[in-house]
Amino acid sequence: MTNTGIPANAGQTYDAVMFKGENSNVVYDDQFQNGSAVQAKAPGMVLMDTKTLPVGSITGLNNLFINWKCSNTDDKTLRVEIRAGEEEEGWDIAFQCEDASFNFGNEIIYDFDPYKTYRIIISSLTSEEVFLDYIQLTPIFPGTIVSGIRDVLYGSEVMRVMDFGQGTITGNGTSAVSASVPFNVAFDEPPHVYASCHNTVLKADPTSIGLNGFTLSVRHVDNTNWSSTQNVTWMAVGLVMLPFSPGIP
């Protein structure tokens, strides 16, 4: 627990409509979480602005999931800014479609200082229609429960959990290098894995994903040779079998 009384391991969902930007619009459609979302039709339109959140509202290493939808096929669609006090970091979010479900999303991993105020601003970078449904912040640590809803896999009860890790990787004088990474928990099917290199000219890609680990490949975006040591962060979300207990309903 933090000293604010907020559970440090509790996920938080922010509905975009509740934090709508001044120059965007609200649309109503049952495909969105609460039957509504925020719409933008031009670059620079602010879809969501949380304003300044109180100290301790968000603490520690979190996964920021952005649930949005757009028919844009340009390289960049959204601008995400996280302002810590007077500081500011930002990311341009690329178009991404998850299967054919029309559910778009992106993940950002960010370490929130419990003694700072934060403000999250999401705006459009495209002239195409963009719809922002909600953002979700989930604390990251091995065994974090992403969803309390149980499922059945191969006849056994499972629950969706999150695993993560941070470390370093050193280049070998070529444009790309790879390393084996073990999970901290054993999954019951290969999880979804996301990886990020803290250097913007290097791209991290998880490959050969198994139940107990994966291969992390890091390459220079311009295919330039490199040999420095770089920080990397990875996250895995997947199903883990529940231990049998007659006391669990």
N, C-alpha and C positions, 0 to 999 in steps of 0.2 A: 504494500500500500504506500502511496505517496503521502506527504504530510497534508495534502489538501483533502484527503478522504476519498480520492478517486482511485479505484483499483488500477494498478499499473499494467495489468494484463487484460484489461477490458477493451475490446474493439469498439470503434465509434463510427457511425454512419452519419454523413451530413447530406441531407436532401438538397439538391441544387435550388429547388424552388424557394426554400426557406432562406437562401443566401444569394438570391438572384442579383446579377449586376444591373446597374441603372439603365443601361441602353439595350437590354435583351428582352425577350418575350417569353411568356409562359404558354405552353401548348398542352392540350389534354388528350391522352391516348392510353388505353389500358395496357399497352405493351410496356409501359414504364412502371417502375416500382410502386409508386403511389398514384398511378393514373395520370401523372403529369411530369413534365420536364421543362428545361429552359432551352430556348432556341436562339441562335444567332445566324445572321445572314450576310455578314460582312466582316472583313479583317478588322481586328481591334475591338470588336464588341465583347464586353465582359459577360461571360456566362455565369460566373460564380465569384463571390467575394465574401469570405467569412468575416471580414473586418478583423480587428485585433482580438484574439482569443485570450482569456485570462491565463496568467502564469499557472502552469501545472495541468492545463487542459489536455495537453498531449505530451507524453514523456517517453524518453528512450528511443530505441531503434524501432521504427515502424515501417510497414509496407503500406504505401498509399496507392490504392486501386481506384482508377477513374473509369466510371461506366458511362460511355458516350456512344453516339451513333452519327455517322455521316457517310454520304455517298462519294465524298471527295477521294480522288486517287492521287493527289499531290503528295510530295514527300512529307510535308509537315501540315498539321491540321490544328493543333491546340498549343497554346503557350501556358505552362504551369509555373507559377511563381510561389516560392515559400519565403516569406519575409520574417526573419528573426530579429525583433527589435528594429534597428536601423539597417541591419544586414539584409542581403537579398540573394537568393539563388534561383535559377530558372532553367526550365527544360522545354524544348520544342518537341511535341509528341507526334510521332509518325502515325500515319493511317495504319490501322490494324484491324483485321477481321478474324474473329475466332470461329473457325469452321463456317457453317452457313446459317448460324443461329441469329444473325443480325445483332449480335451482342458484341459491342466493341469495348475494348478495355486496355489499359496499360498499367504497368507497375512501376512505382518509384520507391526506392528505399532511402529513408532519411532518418538521421539521428537527432531527435528533438531534445534540447536542453530543458530540464524541468524548471530552471530558474529564469527562463526567457518567455516573452510573449511571442505569439506567432500569428501570421495572417496568410491565408492561402487564396490566391487569385488565379482563375482559369479564364482565358480569353481565346477567341477564335483567330486563326491565321489564314482563313480561306473565305472566298466569296460564296462557297457552297453552304447549304443549310447544315448546321451542326446542332445536335441535341445533347445536352448534358443531363443525365438522370441523377446520379449521386456520386459521392466519393466515399471511400471506406478506408479507415486507418486501423490496421491490425498490428499490435505489438509483435515483434519477431523474437522468438527464442525457441529452442528445440522442444517440440511437443505442444506448441500453441494450438489450441482447438480453433479451427477456422469456422466450422459449422457444427452446431450441437445436434444436427439431424443425423441419425444413424442410417446406414445403408447396409445392403447385403452384397457381399462379393464372394463368389464360389461357395455359397452356403454358410458363410461366417459373417458375424456383425462387424462392421468397420465404421470408422469415423474419419472425417477429413481433418488432417493436421498439417502444420507448417514446420519446416526445419530450415535452418540457415547457418551460414558460416562466413567468416572473414579471414583473409590471409594475404599472402604475397605470392607473386610469381615473377620469375626473372627471365628476361629474354636471353637467347643464345646466339645473338648476332645475325639471326635471320628475321624475316618479316612476321613470323608466327611461331608460337610455342604452345605446348599443351602439357597438362598435368592431370593425374588421377585424383579425384576428390571423393572421400567417403562421406556418407550421410551419418548424422548422429542418431537417427532412428531408422529402423528397418521398415520399408514400405511393403505393402502387399500387392502392389502393381506399380510399374514405373510412374513416378510423379511428374508433374509439370515443373520444370526447373528454369529459373531466371538468373542471369548473371550480369554483373556490371563491373567494369574497370573504372577506377577513379580518375584515370587519365583519358581525356576526351578524344585523343588521337588513336586510342587503342579500343578494339571491340572485343568483348568477351562473348563466347558462344558455348553453351553446354551441348555436348554430344554424347553418344553411347550411354544413354541414361538407363540405369538398371534399378534393381530394388535396393541396393546397398551403396550406390554411388554413381558417379558420372565422370566423363572426361571434360575438363575445362580447356577450351582453345582460346588463345588471345592473339589477335593479329593487328598489325598496323593498318589503319584505314587507307593509307596511300601505298601499302606494300613496301614501306621503308624498313630497312633492317634496324633492329633495336636490341639493347642488351641491359637496360636498366631494370631495377626491381620495382614492381608496381603493386599497389593495394587492390584487392578484388573482394567483392561481396557476392554471395549467391544465396538463393532462396529456393526451396522446393515445397510444393503443396501436393499432397496425395493422400491415399487411403491407408490407414493402419488398423490392423485387426484388434478388436477390443478383447481384453482378458476376460475369461468366463467368470461371472460372479452371480450367484442366485439372488443377491440383494439388489442387483441393478434391474429396474423395471423394463 
